[in-house]
Amino acid sequence: MSQKPSLPRARKRFGQHFLVDTQVLEAIAALGTKDQAENDRVIEIGPGRGALTRPLLSHVDRLVAIEIDRDLVAYLRENLTDHKLHLIEGDVLSVDLDALAADEGASRLLVVGNLPYNISAPVLFKLRDHAHLVRRAVLTLQREVAERLVAAPGGRKYSLVTVLLGQCAHVEIHQTIPPGAFRPVPKVESAVLEIRFEPQRVAVQNMVLFERVVRAAFSLRRKMLRNSLQPLTDTLKARGLSLEDMAAEAQIDLTQRAENLSVDQYATLTRVIDTAG
């Protein structure tokens, strides 16, 4: 009798918690691959031991999987030999997604993955930077992070990433996942999040300025906007504006905090600054 290959152990430095619930895995695979257009390519971030990779392969003609752990790459190459799978060893944060799409002959990407908690925010920002290329992303994240992304203005969960992602995407939580669905078992609940990208969901002409405004506001999120937006003073002065002028034209109350403004209001602030002078 041949011995079953030993599974690579989860590595703490990569924040690995492997999802093992087959029903959840099937649901994620179905959600992540639905509504594929002819020139879409499905990308899996962190295939791990292949638990999600296998059901994904049943829904696609080709799958690109990006894995940073060389032991897991070796395991997958030995134990998952499906010709539809293209496995890349590397850090997804360093992968050139535009070049990858071009190499694959794809016009848009569908991204699926069970993300280690320690890279959730960097991956979200990378996908946001590629909103022109990524059609949808279905990601398993820490529940607390997922809830921030769907938070409404006015609450403590509403954050910098809520605004920056909300400008270019519609975000929806599909289900929560208990810790017992993972090995090793994490200390927190997780959630399956669907992100549908629309680069101009909230219209912004000057994206660099928009990000500056939002980051300034949230840099001192417990302070009033009158204080947190002070880093913009020189930019405003160069355009013949004061904070009060800007706020009056945008109909924004400077005694509010960063968490009180909607994505549309941040876009309005940006437009007022950008068109002044």
Backbone bond lengths (Angstrom), bond angles and torsions (degrees), N, CA, C in turn:
res aa  C-N    CA-C-N  psi(-1)  N-CA   C-N-CA  omega(-1)  CA-C   N-CA-C  phi
1 M - - - 1.469 - - 1.524 110.54 -
2 S 1.344 116.24 133.31 1.454 118.72 177.99 1.525 109.89 -78.85
3 Q 1.322 114.61 142.60 1.449 119.67 179.60 1.515 110.66 -78.83
4 K 1.354 115.88 142.53 1.457 119.13 174.24 1.516 108.77 -68.09
5 P 1.340 116.94 138.97 1.466 119.04 178.70 1.527 109.95 -64.25
6 S 1.323 115.63 140.03 1.463 119.02 179.93 1.521 109.90 -73.15
7 L 1.327 115.13 141.79 1.456 120.54 -179.77 1.522 109.74 -80.04
8 P 1.339 118.13 133.91 1.466 119.67 174.58 1.526 109.98 -60.19
9 R 1.312 115.93 141.83 1.456 120.39 -178.93 1.528 110.50 -76.70
10 A 1.348 114.63 150.96 1.465 119.81 176.09 1.526 109.51 -66.41
11 R 1.328 116.01 137.78 1.457 120.85 -179.02 1.525 110.36 -105.57
12 K 1.315 115.21 127.06 1.465 120.00 -179.39 1.518 111.70 -62.28
13 R 1.321 116.74 -36.16 1.471 118.17 -175.13 1.524 112.09 -67.98
14 F 1.322 117.38 -20.60 1.458 120.84 174.89 1.526 111.63 -98.03
15 G 1.330 117.83 1.23 1.466 121.34 178.79 1.519 112.91 62.66
16 Q 1.329 117.04 36.10 1.466 120.49 -171.86 1.534 112.87 -81.21
17 H 1.329 114.36 126.89 1.464 122.99 169.06 1.529 105.14 -135.73
18 F 1.323 117.53 112.67 1.459 121.70 -172.30 1.525 110.51 -87.27
19 L 1.325 115.86 124.92 1.465 121.53 176.74 1.525 108.57 -73.22
20 V 1.347 116.75 127.69 1.460 120.49 -175.23 1.530 113.39 -122.31
21 D 1.324 118.26 -5.06 1.459 121.65 -179.42 1.536 109.13 -74.33
22 T 1.328 117.32 111.86 1.472 120.66 -172.35 1.527 112.69 -65.79
23 Q 1.329 117.79 -34.37 1.469 119.60 178.84 1.519 110.92 -65.61
24 V 1.318 115.97 -43.17 1.468 119.96 178.74 1.521 109.89 -65.45
25 L 1.320 117.16 -42.46 1.465 121.25 179.66 1.527 111.38 -60.16
26 E 1.324 116.65 -43.86 1.473 120.53 178.41 1.525 110.86 -63.50
27 A 1.337 116.62 -40.30 1.467 120.37 -179.77 1.528 110.91 -65.45
28 I 1.324 117.15 -41.12 1.459 120.87 178.91 1.529 110.31 -64.90
29 A 1.334 116.84 -43.21 1.464 120.64 179.77 1.530 111.23 -61.43
30 A 1.325 116.48 -42.38 1.467 120.35 179.75 1.525 111.31 -66.19
31 L 1.332 116.13 -43.41 1.468 120.52 179.94 1.520 110.97 -66.77
32 G 1.318 116.48 -42.06 1.460 120.34 -176.33 1.514 114.39 -68.58
33 T 1.324 116.89 -23.22 1.465 119.98 -175.67 1.525 113.43 -109.84
34 K 1.318 118.21 3.59 1.467 119.93 -177.65 1.529 110.29 -70.23
35 D 1.305 115.35 155.50 1.468 122.61 175.41 1.533 113.06 55.70
36 Q 1.327 116.66 38.57 1.462 118.85 177.74 1.524 110.86 -69.90
37 A 1.318 115.94 132.22 1.459 120.45 171.88 1.521 108.77 -86.61
38 E 1.314 115.98 166.54 1.465 120.76 -173.09 1.525 112.71 -58.50
39 N 1.334 117.15 -39.40 1.461 120.38 -176.02 1.526 113.34 -102.52
40 D 1.329 117.21 20.83 1.462 121.04 173.77 1.525 110.09 -80.40
41 R 1.328 115.87 151.47 1.458 120.69 171.23 1.526 108.43 -129.33
42 V 1.315 116.14 132.42 1.463 121.20 179.22 1.522 109.08 -87.37
43 I 1.331 115.54 129.98 1.463 123.30 179.64 1.520 108.01 -117.44
44 E 1.329 117.22 127.01 1.459 120.40 174.34 1.518 109.08 -104.22
45 I 1.332 115.34 126.82 1.461 121.03 175.56 1.524 108.54 -92.00
46 G 1.320 116.24 122.13 1.456 120.82 175.56 1.516 114.33 66.12
47 P 1.332 118.59 67.34 1.464 120.52 -179.54 1.524 114.22 -65.21
48 G 1.337 117.18 -18.81 1.464 119.59 177.10 1.514 112.15 60.31
49 R 1.330 115.44 -121.60 1.468 120.59 -179.65 1.526 112.36 -92.56
50 G 1.334 116.75 3.67 1.459 120.48 175.49 1.512 115.37 92.98
51 A 1.333 118.08 10.83 1.473 120.27 -176.78 1.522 112.11 -62.95
52 L 1.339 117.46 -38.34 1.465 121.17 176.65 1.527 110.73 -88.91
53 T 1.310 116.28 -29.21 1.468 120.75 -178.56 1.526 110.98 -58.14
54 R 1.323 116.67 -43.09 1.471 120.42 -176.95 1.529 112.51 -61.32
55 P 1.344 120.14 -51.44 1.469 117.97 176.95 1.532 112.77 -66.37
56 L 1.327 117.99 -30.57 1.470 119.11 176.25 1.525 110.67 -62.55
57 L 1.328 117.15 -41.43 1.461 121.10 -178.89 1.527 112.22 -61.76
58 S 1.324 116.99 -26.19 1.463 119.86 179.24 1.527 112.22 -75.90
59 H 1.353 116.35 -9.94 1.472 120.50 -178.01 1.524 113.17 -109.49
60 V 1.342 118.33 -4.24 1.466 119.87 -172.00 1.527 111.34 -133.08
61 D 1.334 115.00 162.00 1.462 121.27 173.37 1.533 111.09 -88.14
62 R 1.338 115.75 -22.62 1.468 120.90 178.74 1.522 108.03 -156.02
63 L 1.323 116.11 141.21 1.458 122.62 179.93 1.523 109.09 -133.58
64 V 1.329 115.96 130.00 1.459 121.48 173.53 1.527 107.52 -103.43
65 A 1.326 116.81 124.89 1.464 121.55 -179.38 1.533 108.75 -120.88
66 I 1.337 115.82 133.06 1.465 121.89 -176.91 1.521 108.90 -114.50
67 E 1.325 116.67 118.52 1.475 121.46 -175.90 1.529 109.85 -130.76
68 I 1.327 116.17 130.70 1.460 121.23 -177.57 1.528 113.02 -87.32
69 D 1.325 117.79 -25.83 1.467 123.12 -174.12 1.534 109.48 -82.86
70 R 1.327 116.64 112.39 1.468 119.39 -174.27 1.526 112.76 -64.80
71 D 1.342 117.08 -30.06 1.464 119.36 177.44 1.523 110.93 -66.75
72 L 1.335 115.67 -39.70 1.462 119.55 177.49 1.532 111.25 -69.37
73 V 1.321 116.81 -36.06 1.464 120.40 176.21 1.524 109.82 -60.65
74 A 1.336 116.64 -45.80 1.467 121.07 179.50 1.534 110.10 -63.01
75 Y 1.317 116.66 -41.58 1.471 121.15 179.48 1.533 110.49 -62.33
76 L 1.324 116.58 -45.96 1.468 120.23 -178.77 1.528 111.15 -65.73
77 R 1.304 117.01 -39.78 1.471 119.77 -179.16 1.523 111.36 -65.36
78 E 1.319 115.91 -29.40 1.462 119.72 -179.98 1.526 112.22 -84.87
79 N 1.338 116.81 -32.49 1.463 119.96 -169.41 1.524 115.22 -114.11
80 L 1.336 116.62 -4.55 1.466 119.02 178.43 1.522 107.13 -134.74
81 T 1.319 114.79 89.73 1.470 120.12 -170.21 1.527 113.00 -103.27
82 D 1.310 117.27 20.18 1.466 121.06 179.50 1.531 110.15 -57.79
83 H 1.335 116.41 129.28 1.468 120.27 -176.92 1.524 112.20 -66.03
84 K 1.334 117.22 -16.66 1.472 120.31 -179.40 1.529 112.11 -79.03
85 L 1.324 117.24 -10.19 1.464 121.36 -175.11 1.526 111.17 -95.47
86 H 1.327 115.40 126.45 1.461 122.01 171.51 1.526 107.03 -112.24
87 L 1.326 116.74 110.64 1.457 122.68 -173.90 1.525 109.74 -101.29
88 I 1.331 115.64 127.15 1.464 122.02 179.08 1.524 108.61 -113.51
89 E 1.321 116.75 126.66 1.459 120.45 173.90 1.525 107.99 -89.15
90 G 1.326 116.43 117.63 1.452 119.51 -179.42 1.509 112.19 168.54
91 D 1.314 115.30 175.06 1.458 123.84 179.05 1.521 108.29 -91.60
92 V 1.322 117.18 120.51 1.464 120.17 -177.64 1.527 111.16 -58.17
93 L 1.337 117.84 -28.50 1.461 120.63 -179.73 1.523 111.82 -69.68
94 S 1.334 117.10 -18.14 1.466 121.70 179.73 1.531 112.82 -102.99
95 V 1.316 117.02 -8.91 1.461 120.56 -177.58 1.528 110.13 -75.34
96 D 1.313 116.14 132.47 1.465 122.63 176.31 1.528 108.11 -79.65
97 L 1.327 116.66 101.09 1.461 120.22 -174.87 1.527 112.43 -67.93
98 D 1.326 116.82 -33.97 1.471 118.98 178.18 1.527 110.29 -65.13
99 A 1.335 116.52 -43.46 1.468 120.00 178.61 1.521 110.73 -66.46
100 L 1.334 116.09 -38.49 1.470 120.12 178.33 1.521 110.83 -61.67
101 A 1.333 116.39 -45.73 1.463 120.06 179.19 1.529 110.79 -61.77
102 A 1.334 116.05 -41.55 1.470 119.66 179.15 1.521 110.92 -63.21
103 D 1.325 116.86 -43.27 1.464 120.95 178.75 1.521 111.46 -62.15
104 E 1.334 116.02 -33.25 1.461 120.97 -178.36 1.528 112.84 -86.59
105 G 1.322 116.67 -4.92 1.457 120.38 -176.88 1.521 111.98 67.25
106 A 1.336 116.09 30.78 1.466 121.15 -176.13 1.527 110.09 -104.91
107 S 1.331 116.11 141.23 1.457 119.66 175.92 1.523 111.13 -91.15
108 R 1.327 117.48 -29.60 1.465 121.90 178.32 1.527 109.50 -139.76
109 L 1.343 115.63 158.13 1.458 121.99 -179.91 1.522 111.01 -116.31
110 L 1.326 115.56 144.51 1.458 122.83 168.40 1.525 105.65 -112.22
111 V 1.316 117.12 121.86 1.462 121.68 -174.36 1.521 110.24 -108.76
112 V 1.326 115.97 132.01 1.463 122.01 -179.47 1.519 108.15 -133.13
113 G 1.326 117.44 141.67 1.456 117.51 176.56 1.514 113.93 -179.51
114 N 1.320 114.25 151.09 1.461 123.05 170.65 1.527 105.61 -98.29
115 L 1.344 116.39 98.48 1.456 120.29 -168.88 1.521 112.85 -83.49
116 P 1.326 116.79 134.42 1.466 118.74 168.12 1.527 109.23 -57.98
117 Y 1.318 116.65 140.30 1.458 119.94 -174.35 1.525 112.26 -59.61
118 N 1.343 116.96 -31.22 1.461 119.23 -173.44 1.525 113.90 -77.04
119 I 1.341 118.90 -7.97 1.471 119.29 176.62 1.528 112.19 -119.12
120 S 1.320 117.94 9.77 1.465 120.47 -176.74 1.519 112.04 -56.89
121 A 1.330 117.19 -52.68 1.464 120.22 -177.18 1.528 111.89 -63.32
122 P 1.344 120.15 -48.35 1.472 118.75 177.81 1.531 113.57 -58.35
123 V 1.332 117.33 -37.91 1.468 119.65 178.43 1.523 110.32 -66.51
124 L 1.323 117.33 -42.96 1.467 120.60 179.16 1.528 110.83 -60.33
125 F 1.330 117.27 -42.68 1.459 120.04 179.15 1.530 110.85 -67.22
126 K 1.329 117.09 -36.64 1.472 119.66 177.94 1.529 110.27 -64.69
127 L 1.327 116.98 -43.47 1.464 119.68 179.26 1.525 110.67 -64.93
128 R 1.339 116.27 -38.81 1.468 119.73 176.97 1.522 110.45 -60.00
129 D 1.322 117.00 -42.16 1.467 120.70 178.98 1.521 111.89 -64.76
130 H 1.348 116.52 -17.30 1.465 121.13 179.90 1.539 110.90 -115.65
131 A 1.326 115.92 32.46 1.466 120.23 -179.73 1.526 111.90 -61.20
132 H 1.328 116.62 -23.38 1.465 120.92 176.95 1.522 111.98 -70.57
133 L 1.336 115.63 -20.35 1.459 121.16 -172.34 1.532 112.59 -110.73
134 V 1.328 117.20 -36.54 1.464 121.74 -176.58 1.525 109.25 -87.95
135 R 1.314 116.08 118.57 1.467 119.79 179.41 1.526 110.46 -75.98
136 R 1.342 115.44 -50.47 1.468 120.91 -179.18 1.521 109.15 -145.71
137 A 1.331 115.26 154.97 1.458 120.70 171.88 1.520 108.01 -134.18
138 V 1.322 116.43 133.30 1.464 122.34 174.43 1.519 106.31 -118.35
139 L 1.323 115.34 111.38 1.461 120.92 -170.72 1.520 111.19 -127.56
140 T 1.323 115.83 142.72 1.457 121.59 171.27 1.522 107.22 -97.80
141 L 1.336 115.03 119.22 1.452 122.04 -176.12 1.522 110.20 -128.18
142 Q 1.310 115.78 166.78 1.456 119.62 169.03 1.526 108.38 -57.60
143 R 1.328 116.43 135.09 1.464 120.40 -174.72 1.526 111.99 -56.26
144 E 1.312 117.11 -39.19 1.465 120.56 -179.22 1.521 111.33 -60.92
145 V 1.333 116.94 -40.01 1.466 121.09 177.93 1.522 110.15 -66.83
146 A 1.328 116.84 -44.94 1.466 120.84 179.51 1.528 111.20 -59.08
147 E 1.323 116.32 -41.42 1.470 119.81 -178.52 1.521 111.39 -67.08
148 R 1.341 117.50 -29.44 1.465 119.88 175.39 1.526 110.75 -64.73
149 L 1.321 115.18 -37.09 1.466 119.36 -174.43 1.525 113.28 -72.16
150 V 1.324 117.37 -20.95 1.467 120.09 178.87 1.526 111.46 -108.48
151 A 1.335 117.64 8.16 1.466 121.16 -176.10 1.527 111.24 -68.17
152 A 1.322 115.20 148.55 1.463 121.78 175.91 1.523 109.56 -91.91
153 P 1.341 117.80 155.61 1.461 120.00 177.78 1.530 111.67 -56.97
154 G 1.321 115.13 146.16 1.455 119.88 175.39 1.505 115.12 105.67
155 G 1.337 117.12 -12.71 1.455 120.09 -178.09 1.518 111.75 -109.67
156 R 1.325 115.78 165.54 1.458 121.17 -177.53 1.535 112.22 -67.69
157 K 1.336 117.06 -24.31 1.465 119.71 -178.43 1.530 112.36 -79.37
158 Y 1.318 116.71 -17.02 1.461 121.80 178.89 1.526 108.26 -70.36
159 S 1.339 117.14 125.06 1.461 119.58 -168.14 1.522 111.93 -142.36
160 L 1.329 114.09 -178.87 1.460 121.74 176.88 1.523 111.66 -52.92
161 V 1.333 117.12 -49.32 1.461 120.49 -176.75 1.529 110.86 -68.32
162 T 1.337 118.11 -29.33 1.473 121.09 175.92 1.522 109.88 -58.93
163 V 1.331 115.54 -46.25 1.465 120.95 -176.79 1.519 111.35 -71.17
164 L 1.347 116.56 -48.25 1.461 119.65 -176.11 1.526 111.78 -64.03
165 L 1.328 116.97 -38.30 1.458 119.64 178.30 1.525 110.70 -77.51
166 G 1.343 115.95 -36.70 1.459 119.85 -179.18 1.515 113.72 -64.02
167 Q 1.334 116.55 -24.07 1.466 119.38 178.04 1.516 111.57 -65.46
168 C 1.344 116.80 -31.73 1.469 119.08 -171.51 1.520 113.49 -123.75
169 A 1.334 118.16 11.62 1.465 118.38 -176.41 1.518 111.69 -158.18
170 H 1.323 114.37 153.05 1.468 121.70 168.99 1.522 106.62 -100.50
171 V 1.332 116.44 129.42 1.465 121.64 -173.49 1.527 109.56 -119.40
172 E 1.336 115.82 135.81 1.462 120.68 -177.30 1.535 110.18 -143.21
173 I 1.337 116.23 133.90 1.460 120.95 173.04 1.525 108.44 -86.89
174 H 1.339 116.54 127.18 1.461 120.74 -178.58 1.528 112.54 -95.64
175 Q 1.311 118.02 -37.80 1.454 120.32 178.43 1.520 110.32 -163.65
176 T 1.316 115.29 155.79 1.460 120.30 173.49 1.524 108.08 -100.23
177 I 1.331 115.47 154.48 1.460 121.41 -176.88 1.532 108.15 -127.44
178 P 1.343 117.82 126.75 1.461 120.12 -179.88 1.518 111.20 -72.43
179 P 1.329 117.40 157.03 1.470 120.92 -179.79 1.524 113.42 -55.51
180 G 1.346 117.24 -33.47 1.460 120.89 -176.66 1.509 115.12 -65.73
181 A 1.346 117.29 -8.39 1.467 120.64 178.12 1.513 112.17 -82.25
182 F 1.342 117.38 -2.21 1.467 122.30 -176.25 1.525 110.66 -118.83
183 R 1.331 115.01 155.37 1.455 122.52 170.40 1.521 108.18 -133.13
184 P 1.335 119.72 125.96 1.459 125.36 -9.82 1.531 111.15 -64.64
185 V 1.323 115.50 160.55 1.466 120.90 -175.89 1.527 109.61 -74.59
186 P 1.345 118.37 121.76 1.466 120.23 177.00 1.527 110.94 -76.54
187 K 1.310 116.24 172.34 1.465 121.04 -179.42 1.524 112.24 -90.59
188 V 1.318 117.08 -4.97 1.467 120.78 -174.03 1.527 110.59 -127.88
189 E 1.325 115.41 162.44 1.465 120.85 173.09 1.524 110.18 -80.07
190 S 1.310 115.55 157.44 1.460 121.54 177.13 1.529 109.63 -119.03
191 A 1.313 115.87 172.28 1.465 120.68 178.63 1.515 109.50 -146.49
192 V 1.332 115.58 147.77 1.464 121.96 175.43 1.524 107.54 -95.39
193 L 1.322 115.02 121.60 1.457 122.08 -173.08 1.525 109.65 -116.53
194 E 1.313 116.89 134.89 1.470 121.27 172.93 1.521 108.88 -109.74
195 I 1.322 115.55 127.31 1.461 121.94 178.30 1.527 107.82 -116.75
196 R 1.326 117.03 118.33 1.468 122.01 178.03 1.531 108.01 -106.50
197 F 1.323 115.06 111.99 1.460 119.64 -172.48 1.529 111.99 -83.05
198 E 1.335 114.43 135.36 1.468 124.38 173.21 1.526 105.31 -140.12
199 P 1.332 119.03 98.66 1.466 121.46 -170.54 1.529 115.22 -49.70
200 Q 1.322 117.70 -33.98 1.463 119.84 178.55 1.532 111.01 -116.85
201 R 1.314 116.07 42.26 1.476 119.98 176.68 1.529 109.69 -55.20
202 V 1.310 116.55 -45.35 1.464 122.30 166.82 1.525 105.52 -114.76
203 A 1.316 116.83 118.46 1.459 120.96 -170.99 1.523 111.95 -65.52
204 V 1.332 115.71 125.80 1.461 123.26 176.26 1.518 107.18 -140.30
205 Q 1.327 116.45 123.11 1.463 120.40 -179.94 1.524 111.76 -84.76
206 N 1.322 116.26 -39.16 1.468 120.88 -177.11 1.528 108.80 -109.42
207 M 1.325 116.00 90.47 1.461 120.17 -174.88 1.527 112.21 -68.90
208 V 1.313 117.53 -33.39 1.471 120.46 178.95 1.529 109.66 -63.89
209 L 1.319 116.71 -44.88 1.467 120.89 178.95 1.526 110.82 -66.97
210 F 1.322 116.81 -40.84 1.471 120.76 177.91 1.525 110.56 -56.17
211 E 1.324 116.77 -46.54 1.458 120.10 -179.34 1.526 110.85 -66.26
212 R 1.326 117.27 -37.34 1.469 120.25 176.95 1.526 111.00 -61.01
213 V 1.317 116.45 -44.32 1.469 121.20 -179.02 1.525 110.42 -62.98
214 V 1.324 116.34 -47.05 1.465 120.84 -177.01 1.525 110.44 -66.50
215 R 1.320 117.08 -44.33 1.468 120.01 -179.74 1.527 111.04 -64.40
216 A 1.325 116.93 -38.97 1.467 119.84 177.65 1.526 110.28 -62.38
217 A 1.314 116.65 -45.85 1.465 120.78 -177.95 1.520 111.75 -60.19
218 F 1.332 116.67 -42.35 1.469 120.37 -176.32 1.532 112.97 -87.05
219 S 1.333 117.22 -4.41 1.468 119.00 178.62 1.525 111.18 -66.48
220 L 1.328 116.24 -28.32 1.467 122.19 175.76 1.525 107.28 -131.03
221 R 1.321 116.64 65.14 1.464 120.43 -167.86 1.517 113.70 -64.70
222 R 1.323 118.80 -21.32 1.461 120.64 178.48 1.526 112.20 -88.05
223 K 1.332 117.23 -5.50 1.459 121.80 178.29 1.520 110.26 -95.55
224 M 1.325 115.47 161.62 1.457 119.82 175.36 1.531 109.83 -68.33
225 L 1.318 115.89 154.22 1.463 120.79 179.14 1.528 111.46 -57.39
226 R 1.318 117.21 -31.23 1.464 120.30 177.86 1.531 111.07 -55.49
227 N 1.327 116.11 -33.36 1.467 120.54 179.01 1.524 112.35 -90.03
228 S 1.319 116.82 -45.10 1.469 119.26 -173.50 1.526 112.48 -69.59
229 L 1.331 117.80 -24.97 1.466 120.32 -178.93 1.526 113.18 -90.19
230 Q 1.327 117.38 6.95 1.467 120.84 178.87 1.534 113.68 -56.45
231 P 1.355 119.41 -34.63 1.472 118.65 178.54 1.532 114.06 -59.48
232 L 1.340 117.47 -14.21 1.467 120.97 -179.63 1.528 111.81 -89.74
233 T 1.322 117.72 -2.85 1.468 121.54 -171.80 1.527 112.38 -56.11
234 D 1.336 118.14 -46.45 1.468 120.42 -178.25 1.525 111.16 -64.31
235 T 1.331 116.71 -40.63 1.468 120.52 177.94 1.517 110.44 -62.42
236 L 1.327 116.15 -42.85 1.473 120.49 179.31 1.526 110.46 -64.85
237 K 1.317 116.78 -44.26 1.462 121.21 -178.84 1.523 111.17 -59.76
238 A 1.354 115.69 -40.36 1.469 119.86 179.90 1.525 111.42 -64.82
239 R 1.303 116.63 -20.48 1.470 120.78 -179.90 1.525 111.89 -105.57
240 G 1.329 115.80 10.68 1.455 120.25 176.28 1.521 114.24 75.82
241 L 1.333 116.52 27.51 1.459 121.08 -178.11 1.526 110.62 -121.71
242 S 1.307 115.37 151.93 1.458 121.95 166.01 1.524 107.24 -108.56
243 L 1.321 116.77 167.99 1.467 119.75 175.40 1.515 110.57 -56.69
244 E 1.336 115.61 -40.81 1.472 119.45 -178.38 1.525 111.51 -66.85
245 D 1.342 117.02 -39.85 1.472 120.33 176.72 1.530 110.58 -60.33
246 M 1.340 114.22 -47.72 1.466 119.61 -179.13 1.526 110.85 -59.52
247 A 1.334 116.14 -47.21 1.461 120.84 -177.51 1.522 111.19 -63.89
248 A 1.325 116.59 -40.21 1.457 120.01 -178.98 1.524 110.87 -64.25
249 E 1.345 116.32 -44.95 1.467 118.97 -179.07 1.520 111.74 -67.45
250 A 1.338 116.65 -34.98 1.469 120.52 179.93 1.528 112.68 -85.27
251 Q 1.331 115.35 -5.28 1.475 121.30 -178.34 1.535 110.93 58.70
252 I 1.330 113.93 47.87 1.458 122.26 179.63 1.528 109.08 -115.16
253 D 1.318 117.00 135.27 1.458 123.05 177.50 1.532 108.96 -88.32
254 L 1.322 117.04 116.22 1.462 121.21 -176.15 1.528 113.51 -71.35
255 T 1.335 117.74 -7.41 1.464 119.50 175.14 1.533 111.37 -84.73
256 Q 1.327 117.04 -5.54 1.465 120.52 175.38 1.526 109.81 -75.87
257 R 1.343 114.92 167.05 1.461 121.19 174.84 1.523 109.57 -104.13
258 A 1.326 115.62 168.92 1.461 121.56 -177.66 1.521 111.92 -54.40
259 E 1.326 117.31 -39.75 1.462 121.69 -175.15 1.526 113.65 -70.79
260 N 1.355 116.97 -8.72 1.461 119.95 -177.99 1.519 113.51 -89.15
261 L 1.337 118.11 -13.90 1.462 120.72 -176.47 1.523 111.50 -93.16
262 S 1.316 116.57 138.57 1.459 121.63 176.10 1.524 110.34 -78.20
263 V 1.305 116.11 168.36 1.470 120.71 176.27 1.527 109.74 -59.14
264 D 1.328 116.81 -40.78 1.467 120.68 179.44 1.523 111.27 -61.91
265 Q 1.327 117.43 -38.33 1.464 119.85 179.59 1.526 111.21 -68.37
266 Y 1.332 117.55 -37.26 1.467 119.35 174.62 1.526 110.69 -64.79
267 A 1.324 116.77 -37.13 1.466 120.24 176.89 1.526 110.65 -65.28
268 T 1.329 116.93 -37.79 1.460 121.22 178.22 1.523 111.01 -65.48
269 L 1.339 117.18 -44.88 1.466 120.63 176.16 1.529 110.57 -55.88
270 T 1.321 116.20 -44.60 1.464 121.13 -179.47 1.530 110.57 -61.86
271 R 1.322 116.04 -44.36 1.476 119.79 -179.23 1.523 111.53 -63.32
272 V 1.328 116.41 -41.64 1.466 120.88 -179.85 1.534 110.34 -59.91
273 I 1.338 116.38 -45.78 1.472 120.45 179.49 1.522 110.61 -66.30
274 D 1.335 115.99 -44.83 1.457 122.07 -172.36 1.526 112.22 -67.31
275 T 1.317 117.02 -30.16 1.481 120.32 -175.71 1.515 112.43 -99.17
276 A 1.331 118.13 0.67 1.463 121.09 -179.64 1.535 109.82 -80.00
277 G 1.311 114.21 161.48 1.461 120.04 173.67 1.517 113.87 85.58
